[in-house]
Amino acid sequence: MEIRSAKYLISSPKVEGCPKPDKPEYAFIGRSNVGKSSLINMLTNQTKLAKTSASPGKTQLINHFIVNDEWYLVDLPGYGYAKVSQSQRAQWEKMIANYLQQRENLVTVFVLIDSRHEPQKKDLAFLRKLGDWGVPFNMVFTKADKSTQREAAKHARQFIEEMKKEWEFIPRSFISSAVKFTGRKEILAYIGELNESYGKEDAE
C-alpha cells in the first residue's frame, strides 16, 4: 500500500467524541515508551505526525489520523507505567476500554511489544483482556534495531510460545524498527488486505 496522505484529525477524551465510524479503523497501543509514535510516523512516512517523547505517558487522548482519505489510524494512550496519579490512570483505562469495546468500525488493534525484553506479564494480561472483550488484535514487536536481529526474533518467539499456553489461535505478528523501516511494507500490506475485505462480510 502506498501512503499518499496522512493528516491529524481530532483528539477525543471519550469514544463518543470520535469521528463518524464510516471508514475502517486501526488502533495502535502498547506499554508506555514502546515506540508507538515512532512506529506511526514510520508507517505514514512522516517525521512529526505523532508526537514522540522521551517521557512515558505523553499520549493522553484518543488521537485520530486519516490516511489516504480512506482509513483511520488511532494512537491510544499506553498501558502500564506512566508517571501519573492512580485516578488519572484509572480514567485512561476506562477511556481505552470503552473505545476498544464500543468502536464499531475498529478492524484490529496493533499491540506493540518491546522486542528487547523477554515476555512481560503486563503485555500478556492486556492481550488476555482483549480476548475477553472479543477485540481482534495483532502484535508488533518494536525496536528491533536496538538489539540484534537474532535477539529480537528470539524474544518474539518466546512471547508467542507464552501465548500458546492460553491461546488456541495466534494472530499475525510483525517485527519492526522505526529507524530501519523494518516491517513497514508488511504492516501496510496487511492493513491493505483488511481494507479490501472491510464491509464485505456484512454485505454477504
DRENDO-1510 file (C-alpha; in Angstrom, 1 decimal, always signed):
<recs>
REC; n; res; u; v; w
REC; 1; MET; +0.0; +0.0; +0.0 .
REC; 2; GLU; +1.2; +3.4; -0.9 .
REC; 3; ILE; +0.7; +6.2; +1.6 .
REC; 4; ARG; -0.4; +9.3; -0.4 .
REC; 5; SER; -1.6; +11.4; +2.6 .
REC; 6; ALA; -1.8; +11.2; +6.4 .
REC; 7; LYS; -3.4; +14.0; +8.4 .
REC; 8; TYR; -4.1; +14.6; +12.1 .
REC; 9; LEU; -7.9; +14.8; +12.6 .
REC; 10; ILE; -9.0; +15.0; +16.2 .
REC; 11; SER; -8.1; +14.1; +19.8 .
REC; 12; SER; -11.1; +12.8; +21.9 .
REC; 13; PRO; -11.3; +12.3; +25.7 .
REC; 14; LYS; -14.3; +9.8; +25.1 .
REC; 15; VAL; -15.3; +7.4; +22.4 .
REC; 16; GLU; -18.4; +9.5; +21.8 .
REC; 17; GLY; -16.2; +12.3; +20.5 .
REC; 18; CYS; -14.5; +10.2; +17.9 .
REC; 19; PRO; -15.2; +10.8; +14.1 .
REC; 20; LYS; -18.2; +9.2; +12.5 .
REC; 21; PRO; -17.4; +5.4; +12.2 .
REC; 22; ASP; -17.7; +5.4; +8.4 .
REC; 23; LYS; -14.2; +4.1; +7.5 .
REC; 24; PRO; -12.1; +1.1; +8.6 .
REC; 25; GLU; -10.1; +1.9; +11.7 .
REC; 26; TYR; -6.8; +0.6; +13.1 .
REC; 27; ALA; -5.7; +1.4; +16.7 .
REC; 28; PHE; -2.1; +1.3; +18.0 .
REC; 29; ILE; -1.4; +0.7; +21.7 .
REC; 30; GLY; +1.4; -0.6; +23.8 .
REC; 31; ARG; +3.2; +0.0; +27.1 .
REC; 32; SER; +4.4; +3.5; +27.7 .
REC; 33; ASN; +7.6; +4.2; +25.8 .
REC; 34; VAL; +7.3; +1.2; +23.5 .
REC; 35; GLY; +8.0; +3.4; +20.4 .
REC; 36; LYS; +4.4; +3.8; +19.3 .
REC; 37; SER; +4.7; +7.4; +17.9 .
REC; 38; SER; +7.9; +6.5; +16.1 .
REC; 39; LEU; +6.1; +3.5; +14.5 .
REC; 40; ILE; +3.1; +5.6; +13.4 .
REC; 41; ASN; +5.5; +8.2; +11.9 .
REC; 42; MET; +7.4; +5.4; +10.1 .
REC; 43; LEU; +4.3; +3.8; +8.7 .
REC; 44; THR; +2.9; +7.1; +7.4 .
REC; 45; ASN; +6.4; +8.2; +6.2 .
REC; 46; GLN; +6.2; +11.4; +8.2 .
REC; 47; THR; +8.5; +12.7; +10.9 .
REC; 48; LYS; +6.1; +14.6; +13.1 .
REC; 49; LEU; +2.6; +13.2; +12.6 .
REC; 50; ALA; +2.5; +11.5; +16.0 .
REC; 51; LYS; +4.4; +13.4; +18.8 .
REC; 52; THR; +7.3; +11.4; +20.1 .
REC; 53; SER; +8.5; +11.9; +23.7 .
REC; 54; ALA; +11.2; +10.5; +25.9 .
REC; 55; SER; +8.9; +10.7; +28.9 .
REC; 56; PRO; +6.2; +8.0; +29.2 .
REC; 57; GLY; +2.5; +8.9; +29.2 .
REC; 58; LYS; +2.7; +11.6; +26.5 .
REC; 59; THR; -0.4; +10.3; +24.7 .
REC; 60; GLN; -3.4; +11.0; +26.9 .
REC; 61; LEU; -6.4; +11.1; +24.5 .
REC; 62; ILE; -7.8; +9.0; +21.6 .
REC; 63; ASN; -5.9; +10.5; +18.6 .
REC; 64; HIS; -7.4; +10.1; +15.2 .
REC; 65; PHE; -5.4; +10.4; +11.9 .
REC; 66; ILE; -6.9; +9.9; +8.4 .
REC; 67; VAL; -4.7; +8.1; +5.9 .
REC; 68; ASN; -5.3; +8.4; +2.1 .
REC; 69; ASP; -8.7; +9.7; +3.0 .
REC; 70; GLU; -9.7; +6.0; +3.2 .
REC; 71; TRP; -9.0; +4.7; +6.7 .
REC; 72; TYR; -8.4; +5.9; +10.3 .
REC; 73; LEU; -5.2; +5.3; +12.2 .
REC; 74; VAL; -5.7; +5.8; +16.0 .
REC; 75; ASP; -3.0; +6.5; +18.6 .
REC; 76; LEU; -4.1; +5.3; +22.0 .
REC; 77; PRO; -2.5; +6.1; +25.4 .
REC; 78; GLY; -0.1; +3.5; +26.7 .
REC; 79; TYR; -0.9; +1.0; +29.3 .
REC; 80; GLY; +1.3; +0.1; +32.3 .
REC; 81; TYR; +3.9; +2.5; +33.7 .
REC; 82; ALA; +3.4; +6.3; +33.4 .
REC; 83; LYS; +4.1; +9.0; +35.9 .
REC; 84; VAL; +0.5; +9.9; +36.6 .
REC; 85; SER; -1.8; +9.6; +39.5 .
REC; 86; GLN; -3.8; +6.5; +40.3 .
REC; 87; SER; -7.1; +8.3; +39.4 .
REC; 88; GLN; -5.6; +9.6; +36.1 .
REC; 89; ARG; -4.5; +6.1; +35.2 .
REC; 90; ALA; -8.0; +4.7; +36.1 .
REC; 91; GLN; -9.5; +7.4; +33.8 .
REC; 92; TRP; -7.3; +6.4; +30.9 .
REC; 93; GLU; -8.1; +2.7; +31.4 .
REC; 94; LYS; -11.8; +3.4; +31.3 .
REC; 95; MET; -11.5; +5.5; +28.2 .
REC; 96; ILE; -9.4; +2.9; +26.4 .
REC; 97; ALA; -11.8; +0.0; +27.5 .
REC; 98; ASN; -14.8; +2.0; +26.3 .
REC; 99; TYR; -13.2; +2.8; +23.0 .
REC; 100; LEU; -12.0; -0.8; +22.3 .
REC; 101; GLN; -15.3; -2.3; +23.2 .
REC; 102; GLN; -17.7; +0.3; +21.6 .
REC; 103; ARG; -15.9; +1.5; +18.4 .
REC; 104; GLU; -17.9; -0.4; +15.7 .
REC; 105; ASN; -15.6; +0.3; +12.8 .
REC; 106; LEU; -12.4; -0.9; +14.6 .
REC; 107; VAL; -10.9; -3.6; +12.4 .
REC; 108; THR; -7.9; -4.6; +14.6 .
REC; 109; VAL; -5.7; -3.3; +17.3 .
REC; 110; PHE; -2.0; -3.4; +16.8 .
REC; 111; VAL; -0.5; -4.2; +20.2 .
REC; 112; LEU; +3.2; -3.0; +20.4 .
REC; 113; ILE; +5.6; -5.1; +22.3 .
REC; 114; ASP; +9.2; -4.2; +23.0 .
REC; 115; SER; +11.4; -6.8; +21.3 .
REC; 116; ARG; +14.3; -6.1; +23.6 .
REC; 117; HIS; +12.7; -7.9; +26.5 .
REC; 118; GLU; +11.5; -11.3; +27.4 .
REC; 119; PRO; +7.7; -11.8; +27.7 .
REC; 120; GLN; +6.2; -9.3; +30.1 .
REC; 121; LYS; +3.2; -10.1; +32.3 .
REC; 122; LYS; +1.6; -6.7; +31.6 .
REC; 123; ASP; +1.6; -7.3; +27.8 .
REC; 124; LEU; +0.2; -10.8; +28.2 .
REC; 125; ALA; -2.5; -9.5; +30.6 .
REC; 126; PHE; -3.5; -6.8; +28.1 .
REC; 127; LEU; -3.9; -9.4; +25.3 .
REC; 128; ARG; -6.0; -11.5; +27.7 .
REC; 129; LYS; -8.3; -8.5; +28.3 .
REC; 130; LEU; -8.7; -8.0; +24.5 .
REC; 131; GLY; -9.6; -11.7; +24.2 .
REC; 132; ASP; -12.2; -11.4; +27.0 .
REC; 133; TRP; -13.7; -8.4; +25.1 .
REC; 134; GLY; -13.6; -10.2; +21.8 .
REC; 135; VAL; -11.5; -7.4; +20.2 .
REC; 136; PRO; -9.3; -8.6; +17.3 .
REC; 137; PHE; -5.6; -7.8; +17.6 .
REC; 138; ASN; -2.2; -8.3; +16.1 .
REC; 139; MET; +1.3; -7.9; +17.7 .
REC; 140; VAL; +4.1; -5.6; +16.5 .
REC; 141; PHE; +7.5; -6.3; +18.1 .
REC; 142; THR; +9.2; -2.9; +18.1 .
REC; 143; LYS; +12.7; -1.5; +18.4 .
REC; 144; ALA; +14.3; -4.4; +16.5 .
REC; 145; ASP; +17.3; -2.1; +15.8 .
REC; 146; LYS; +18.1; -1.7; +19.5 .
REC; 147; SER; +19.3; -5.3; +19.7 .
REC; 148; THR; +20.5; -8.0; +17.3 .
REC; 149; GLN; +18.0; -9.4; +14.8 .
REC; 150; ARG; +18.5; -12.8; +16.4 .
REC; 151; GLU; +17.7; -11.4; +19.9 .
REC; 152; ALA; +14.5; -9.6; +18.6 .
REC; 153; ALA; +13.4; -12.8; +16.8 .
REC; 154; LYS; +14.1; -14.9; +19.9 .
REC; 155; HIS; +12.0; -12.6; +22.2 .
REC; 156; ALA; +9.2; -12.5; +19.7 .
REC; 157; ARG; +9.3; -16.4; +19.6 .
REC; 158; GLN; +9.3; -16.6; +23.4 .
REC; 159; PHE; +6.3; -14.3; +23.6 .
REC; 160; ILE; +4.3; -16.4; +21.1 .
REC; 161; GLU; +5.3; -19.6; +23.0 .
REC; 162; GLU; +4.0; -18.0; +26.2 .
REC; 163; MET; +0.7; -17.1; +24.4 .
REC; 164; LYS; +0.3; -20.7; +23.1 .
REC; 165; LYS; -0.3; -21.8; +26.8 .
REC; 166; GLU; -3.6; -19.9; +26.8 .
REC; 167; TRP; -4.5; -19.1; +23.2 .
REC; 168; GLU; -5.7; -21.6; +20.6 .
REC; 169; PHE; -5.2; -19.2; +17.7 .
REC; 170; ILE; -2.2; -16.8; +17.5 .
REC; 171; PRO; -2.8; -13.7; +15.4 .
REC; 172; ARG; -0.3; -12.4; +12.8 .
REC; 173; SER; +2.7; -10.7; +14.3 .
REC; 174; PHE; +5.3; -8.3; +12.8 .
REC; 175; ILE; +8.9; -7.3; +13.8 .
REC; 176; SER; +9.6; -3.6; +13.3 .
REC; 177; SER; +12.2; -0.9; +13.5 .
REC; 178; ALA; +11.2; +2.7; +13.1 .
REC; 179; VAL; +14.9; +3.5; +12.4 .
REC; 180; LYS; +15.4; +0.9; +9.7 .
REC; 181; PHE; +11.8; +0.9; +8.4 .
REC; 182; THR; +11.7; -2.8; +9.1 .
REC; 183; GLY; +8.1; -4.2; +9.0 .
REC; 184; ARG; +6.6; -1.2; +7.3 .
REC; 185; LYS; +5.8; -2.9; +4.0 .
REC; 186; GLU; +4.3; -6.0; +5.7 .
REC; 187; ILE; +2.1; -4.0; +8.2 .
REC; 188; LEU; +0.8; -1.7; +5.4 .
REC; 189; ALA; +0.2; -4.7; +3.1 .
REC; 190; TYR; -1.8; -6.3; +5.9 .
REC; 191; ILE; -3.9; -3.2; +6.5 .
REC; 192; GLY; -4.5; -3.1; +2.7 .
REC; 193; GLU; -5.8; -6.6; +2.8 .
REC; 194; LEU; -8.1; -5.8; +5.7 .
REC; 195; ASN; -9.3; -2.7; +3.9 .
REC; 196; GLU; -10.2; -4.8; +0.9 .
REC; 197; SER; -12.4; -7.1; +2.9 .
REC; 198; TYR; -13.9; -4.4; +5.1 .
REC; 199; GLY; -17.7; -4.3; +4.9 .
REC; 200; LYS; -17.8; -7.3; +2.6 .
REC; 201; GLU; -18.8; -9.8; +5.4 .
REC; 202; ASP; -21.8; -7.6; +6.2 .
REC; 203; ALA; -22.8; -7.4; +2.6 .
REC; 204; GLU; -22.8; -11.2; +2.1 .
</recs>
